[in-house]
Amino acid sequence: MKKSLFNILLFSGFTLFAQQTNDLKLWYNTPSGTVWENALPIGNGFQGTMVYGNVEKEIFQLNEGTVWSGSPNRNDNPNALGALPEIRKLIFQGEYKAAEKLTNENIITKKSHGQTFQSVGNLELNFSGQQNYTNYYRELDIEKAVAKTTYKVDGVTYTREAFTSFSDRILVIKLSADQPGKLSFSAGYTSQHKKQKIAINGTSEISLMGTTSDLEGVEGKVKFNALARFKVEGGSVNAVANSIRIEKANSVVIFVSIATNFINYNDISGNENELAKVFLDKAFGTNFDKLKTAHIAKYQKYFKRVKLDLGSTEAAKVPTDQRLANFRNVSDPSFVALYYQYGRYLLISSSQPGGQAANLQGIWNNSLKPAWDSKYTININTEMNYWPAEKTNLSEMHEPLLKMIQELAETGKETAKVMYGARGWMAHHNTDIWRINGAVDGATWGVWNAGGGWLSQHIWERYLYTGNKNYLQSVYEVLKGAATFYADFLVKDPVNGWLVVAPGNSPENAPAAHQGSTITAGSTMDNQIVFDVFSSAIRASEILGKDKEYAESLRILRKMLPPMQIGKFNQLQEWIDDIDNPKDNHRHISHLYGLYPSNQISAYRTPELFAAAKNTLLQRGDVSTGWSMGWKVNWWAKMQDGNHAYALIQNQLTPLGVNKGGGGTYNNLFDAHPPFQIDGNFGCTSGITEMLMQSSDGAIHLLPALPDALKGYGEISGLKARGGFEIKDLKWKQGKLVSVSIQSNLGGNLRLRTPNEIIAMKDHKNLKKAVGENSNVFYQVNEVEKPIISKESDIKPLAIQTTYLYDLDTKKGKTYTFIVL
């Protein structure tokens, strides 16, 4: 054992973070051309830019997070309340198509189905005589959040750098040549907006002003101004028509500031012209190097919190698009690390405190009419965007979503009252910047009314990770309001006497046994979400010492919810009735919400449900749309099956068009639904974290799903766990945990689940084998009812890997180091 310990200590002294700088870069030896999905994304949570890297015609496609069509509006349908009894009656009679027809007529909105996130336009730079270039190279350095392009023409090396400054809230572009007087180009704006005006201010500033589109009867009233100002060293700068012409300069720095009149979802009285000028004036007097240094410092404050090293191979030495094409067939572990950190990069870049929440495309969109309006689809996609936030140490990035939820809780009170005669607040499956809560698109999607309930769990999750009681106090009414809506809305199922959501659905699946309609009562996902909403409201009440009688009333209601059920195909039932089709490969597997992101299904507490969840995953299959594969990575990680989770990552990191059935990744590593949806990127980053560390099932579980492909060695630092714990350093070799250091920021019991035995601790003697429930309040789990199992089922608990469970009483602020056998 002494020799083994010596080897472990020797190994733990090695520097595993040996990644080359290139390992944190996306790089290419060809320009983007006209393909938007080849361009590289930069952003600071307010402005987003896609950098094409073209030589003759460089394009910077511009977004600003508040440039949306329409203006403040509501879209509730008051007819819902009168039609609700008849819709419920039809559902309980099994007349699902009739209920669907009535739903479309009375619940789905007759007003706006949601507004659309819109592009501002392009800043285009035109260079003549540069078609014969050599030594071309472009990159996105995600360690510094800087995009760079270099190439050579006639012996002159040209360099372009661009970043959207985190410190100064502007886009900064520097163009330079390694010989004086060699920079000549024209610059101008283009935009798809009908209401737009391009103006030249003096000789070195150009402005794109516009107003967003009208849509579905809602007048577009968001006004924007994109100001570009040029700082030229050497040469000349002149205005020519609606463009700026630079001649024979040594270098040029372009500053682009974009602002709108948007203040919040019901106030658009801001002055976009003044605000754009304030940002521009503030930055313009600072030199490029200082701006870049400040930008990198602020960005790295977030990004550098987590480091991941999975080792590197020869496969990493080719351009990113080639790595993507090769990944399924080679060993390229550092590509997994790059993709993981790219997800964190995208979240930092698209979601900053004070800005808008990341939408379906984060903050990057080149259209006035993007797919699904690039809105907030809150029956999975928006939630998935933020799965990495707390656990990958980006809690601040969670704030825009948490603010949006609080705003929806305000607008959703009227929706609950007007449409359903209920107290509290609610939202359906979709919302936008104007915080609409009504049902959109059609009964197949829109009748689902758990959007508010699911989102409210992000507020609870924030508390579980931070332990901030003042925060919990400030958001308590949001949690209570979500629970109160269900307390009023639930209705008794006449067959079983359970309290169920009706109408509801299991997004967005339509079983043949329900006449091909999604409309149902008491879907498993609805039951699971209501269970979580009630449970978090009860716990918050206990922690804050308030509303004791109210909490008790929720306990009574919670006991009346339908238990989960295991059907005749040994599957977790998706509906109250045992009507699942084992050949159904629908992209949504909504009833596995209870496995992840919830923790109602556990390998240790609910073994039959755990086995049924695995059967459901196998029956649904692997390949699907991009975000669905992202969710599946998380599920297989929760199943403690690292090889299956890794297979999903391989499917995801496959060029679009290769997977039969859809999904994959674009050359710039954007998730391909298709088309582009950013949720798949965030889902995979979350899933990789879950493969290495979980903290949702009563303990911090280390290496729960390490795949064979990554077993050689690895190291990760900076992950956050519930209860204020931070994984300062986690190392493994040959599939075995080697050592781990954990900082306790709140104190309390640390319960560790490890794949191999702990043999030593540094400076601490009170480590003991765990027994009973975890005394740490942040690790309390809610007991679920025993499942109802079909008489035709022969479900058996799965054999799960052996683990070791330890307890350690920790002190706030201390770090604890463990050496593992």
QUINORJO-V437681 format. One record per backbone hydrogen bond with DSSP energy under -1.0 kcal/mol. CO is the residue of the C=O (numbers start at 1). NH is the residue of the N-H. E is the energy in kcal/mol with one decimal. If there is no record, write none. Layout:
CO&NH&E, CO&NH&E
This chain:
1&5&-2.9, 2&6&-2.5, 3&7&-2.4, 4&8&-2.3, 5&9&-2.8, 6&10&-2.6, 7&11&-2.7, 8&12&-2.8, 11&14&-1.7, 16&18&-2.9, 20&23&-1.9, 21&24&-1.8, 22&25&-1.7, 24&142&-1.8, 26&140&-2.6, 27&320&-2.8, 28&138&-2.1, 32&35&-1.5, 35&38&-1.7, 36&39&-1.2, 37&668&-1.4, 40&51&-2.9, 42&49&-3.1, 46&65&-2.5, 47&44&-2.0, 48&63&-2.8, 49&42&-2.8, 50&61&-2.2, 51&40&-2.6, 52&32&-1.5, 56&127&-3.2, 58&125&-2.6, 59&52&-2.2, 60&123&-2.3, 61&50&-2.1, 62&120&-2.2, 62&121&-1.1, 63&48&-2.1, 64&67&-2.2, 66&68&-1.5, 67&118&-2.8, 70&221&-2.3, 77&80&-1.7, 79&83&-1.6, 80&84&-1.5, 83&87&-2.4, 84&88&-2.4, 85&89&-2.2, 86&90&-2.4, 87&91&-2.2, 88&92&-2.5, 89&93&-1.2, 90&95&-2.9, 91&94&-1.8, 94&96&-1.3, 95&99&-2.0, 96&100&-2.5, 97&101&-2.3, 98&102&-2.1, 99&103&-2.1, 100&104&-2.6, 101&105&-1.6, 102&106&-1.7, 103&107&-2.8, 103&108&-2.0, 116&69&-2.6, 121&62&-3.2, 122&190&-2.0, 123&60&-2.3, 124&188&-2.1, 125&58&-2.1, 126&186&-1.8, 131&133&-1.2, 134&152&-2.6, 137&150&-3.1, 138&28&-2.5, 139&148&-2.5, 140&26&-2.2, 141&145&-1.9, 141&146&-1.4, 146&141&-2.7, 147&162&-2.5, 148&139&-2.7, 149&160&-2.7, 150&137&-2.2, 151&158&-3.1, 152&134&-2.4, 153&156&-2.2, 156&153&-2.4, 157&178&-1.6, 158&151&-1.7, 159&176&-2.5, 160&149&-2.5, 161&174&-2.8, 162&147&-2.9, 163&172&-2.9, 165&169&-1.2, 170&165&-2.8, 171&256&-2.8, 172&163&-2.1, 173&254&-3.2, 174&161&-2.4, 175&252&-2.5, 176&159&-2.6, 183&249&-2.9, 185&246&-3.2, 186&126&-2.9, 187&244&-2.8, 188&124&-3.0, 190&122&-2.9, 194&196&-1.1, 195&211&-2.2, 197&209&-3.1, 199&207&-3.0, 204&230&-2.5, 205&201&-2.9, 206&228&-3.0, 207&199&-2.4, 208&226&-2.8, 209&197&-2.8, 210&224&-2.7, 213&70&-2.5, 215&218&-1.9, 218&215&-2.4, 222&212&-2.3, 223&261&-1.4, 224&210&-2.1, 225&259&-1.8, 226&208&-2.3, 227&257&-2.7, 228&206&-2.7, 229&255&-2.7, 231&253&-2.6, 233&250&-3.2, 233&251&-1.3, 236&247&-2.3, 238&245&-3.8, 240&243&-1.7, 243&240&-2.8, 244&187&-2.8, 245&238&-2.2, 246&185&-1.7, 247&236&-2.2, 249&183&-2.3, 250&177&-1.2, 251&233&-2.9, 252&175&-3.1, 253&231&-2.9, 254&173&-2.5, 255&229&-2.5, 256&171&-2.9, 257&227&-3.1, 259&225&-2.2, 261&270&-2.6, 264&267&-1.9, 267&263&-2.7, 267&264&-2.0, 271&275&-2.1, 272&276&-2.3, 273&277&-1.8, 274&278&-2.2, 275&279&-2.1, 276&280&-2.0, 277&281&-3.1, 278&282&-2.0, 279&283&-1.5, 280&284&-2.3, 283&286&-2.0, 287&291&-2.1, 288&292&-2.8, 289&293&-2.4, 290&294&-2.4, 291&295&-2.4, 292&296&-2.7, 293&297&-2.2, 294&298&-2.1, 295&299&-2.4, 296&300&-3.0, 297&301&-1.1, 299&302&-1.5, 299&303&-2.3, 300&304&-1.7, 302&305&-1.4, 303&306&-1.2, 307&717&-2.2, 309&715&-2.2, 313&316&-1.8, 314&317&-1.9, 319&323&-2.2, 320&324&-2.3, 321&325&-1.7, 322&326&-2.0, 323&327&-1.7, 326&329&-2.5, 332&335&-1.5, 333&337&-1.5, 334&338&-2.4, 335&339&-2.6, 336&340&-2.4, 337&341&-2.6, 338&342&-2.2, 339&343&-1.6, 340&344&-1.3, 341&345&-2.8, 342&346&-2.7, 343&347&-1.8, 344&348&-2.6, 345&349&-2.2, 346&350&-1.4, 347&351&-1.4, 349&45&-2.6, 352&355&-2.6, 359&362&-2.1, 360&678&-2.9, 361&363&-1.1, 361&364&-2.3, 362&359&-2.0, 367&119&-1.5, 370&373&-2.1, 371&374&-2.1, 372&375&-1.7, 373&117&-2.3, 375&360&-1.8, 376&431&-2.2, 377&382&-2.5, 380&384&-2.8, 381&385&-1.6, 383&386&-1.2, 384&387&-1.5, 388&392&-2.4, 389&394&-3.0, 390&393&-1.4, 391&720&-2.4, 394&397&-1.1, 395&398&-1.3, 396&399&-1.2, 398&402&-2.1, 399&403&-2.6, 400&404&-2.1, 401&405&-2.5, 402&406&-1.9, 403&407&-2.1, 404&408&-2.6, 405&409&-2.1, 407&411&-2.4, 408&412&-2.7, 410&413&-1.1, 412&416&-2.3, 413&417&-2.0, 414&418&-3.3, 415&419&-2.3, 416&420&-1.2, 416&422&-2.3, 417&421&-1.4, 427&452&-1.4, 429&378&-1.5, 431&376&-2.2, 432&435&-1.9, 437&428&-1.0, 439&109&-3.2, 440&442&-1.9, 442&445&-1.3, 442&446&-3.4, 445&448&-1.2, 450&454&-2.9, 451&455&-2.3, 452&456&-2.1, 454&457&-1.4, 455&458&-2.0, 456&460&-1.3, 457&461&-2.5, 458&462&-2.0, 459&463&-1.4, 460&464&-2.2, 461&465&-1.9, 462&466&-2.0, 463&467&-3.5, 464&723&-3.4, 468&472&-2.1, 469&473&-2.7, 470&474&-1.8, 471&475&-1.4, 475&479&-1.6, 476&480&-2.9, 477&481&-2.4, 478&482&-2.0, 479&483&-1.8, 480&484&-2.7, 481&425&-1.2, 481&485&-1.9, 482&486&-1.3, 483&487&-2.3, 484&488&-1.7, 485&489&-2.3, 486&490&-2.5, 491&500&-3.0, 493&497&-2.7, 498&493&-3.6, 500&491&-2.4, 501&522&-2.2, 504&520&-2.3, 506&509&-2.8, 511&514&-1.6, 511&516&-1.7, 512&515&-1.5, 514&517&-1.5, 520&504&-2.2, 523&527&-2.4, 524&528&-2.5, 525&529&-2.7, 526&530&-2.5, 527&531&-2.3, 528&532&-2.1, 529&533&-2.8, 530&534&-2.8, 531&535&-2.3, 532&536&-2.8, 533&537&-1.8, 534&538&-2.4, 535&539&-2.5, 536&540&-2.5, 537&541&-2.1, 538&542&-2.1, 539&543&-2.6, 540&544&-2.3, 541&546&-2.1, 547&551&-2.5, 548&552&-1.9, 549&553&-1.9, 550&554&-1.8, 551&555&-1.8, 552&556&-1.8, 553&557&-1.9, 554&558&-2.8, 555&559&-1.7, 557&560&-1.2, 558&561&-1.4, 560&499&-2.6, 564&788&-1.9, 565&573&-2.8, 566&790&-2.9, 567&570&-1.8, 571&567&-2.7, 574&524&-2.1, 577&579&-1.9, 581&584&-2.4, 589&592&-2.1, 590&593&-1.9, 592&595&-1.5, 592&596&-2.2, 593&598&-2.2, 594&600&-1.2, 594&601&-2.1, 602&606&-1.4, 606&610&-2.4, 607&611&-2.2, 608&612&-2.3, 609&613&-2.4, 610&614&-1.6, 611&615&-1.9, 612&616&-2.3, 613&617&-2.2, 614&618&-2.5, 615&619&-2.5, 616&620&-2.2, 617&621&-1.6, 625&629&-2.1, 626&630&-1.8, 627&631&-2.1, 628&632&-2.1, 629&633&-1.7, 630&634&-1.2, 631&635&-2.1, 632&636&-2.8, 633&637&-1.8, 634&638&-2.2, 635&639&-1.8, 636&641&-2.5, 637&640&-1.5, 641&645&-2.2, 642&646&-2.5, 643&647&-1.9, 644&648&-1.7, 645&649&-1.7, 646&650&-2.4, 647&651&-2.1, 648&652&-2.7, 649&653&-3.2, 652&654&-1.8, 654&665&-2.5, 655&658&-1.8, 659&662&-1.6, 664&672&-2.5, 665&656&-1.0, 666&669&-2.3, 670&666&-2.8, 671&677&-1.3, 675&673&-2.6, 678&682&-1.7, 679&683&-3.0, 680&684&-2.0, 681&685&-1.9, 682&686&-2.2, 683&687&-2.4, 684&688&-2.7, 685&689&-1.7, 686&690&-2.3, 687&691&-1.5, 688&692&-1.1, 689&693&-2.8, 691&705&-2.1, 692&703&-2.8, 694&701&-3.3, 700&753&-3.0, 701&694&-2.1, 707&710&-1.5, 708&711&-1.3, 711&735&-2.5, 712&734&-3.0, 714&732&-2.2, 715&309&-2.8, 716&730&-2.4, 717&307&-1.8, 719&727&-3.0, 724&745&-2.0, 725&721&-2.9, 726&728&-1.2, 726&743&-2.9, 727&718&-3.2, 729&741&-2.3, 730&716&-2.2, 731&738&-2.9, 731&739&-1.1, 732&714&-1.9, 733&736&-2.2, 736&733&-2.5, 738&820&-2.7, 739&731&-2.6, 740&818&-3.1, 741&728&-1.8, 741&729&-1.5, 742&816&-3.0, 743&726&-2.3, 744&813&-3.6, 748&810&-1.9, 750&808&-1.5, 751&700&-2.9, 752&806&-2.7, 753&702&-2.7, 754&804&-2.6, 757&821&-4.6, 760&819&-2.8, 768&807&-3.2, 776&779&-2.1, 788&566&-2.8, 790&793&-1.4, 804&754&-2.7, 805&770&-2.1, 806&752&-2.2, 807&768&-2.3, 808&750&-3.2, 810&748&-1.7, 811&814&-2.0, 814&744&-3.0, 816&742&-3.0, 817&762&-2.1, 818&740&-2.0, 819&759&-2.0, 819&760&-1.8
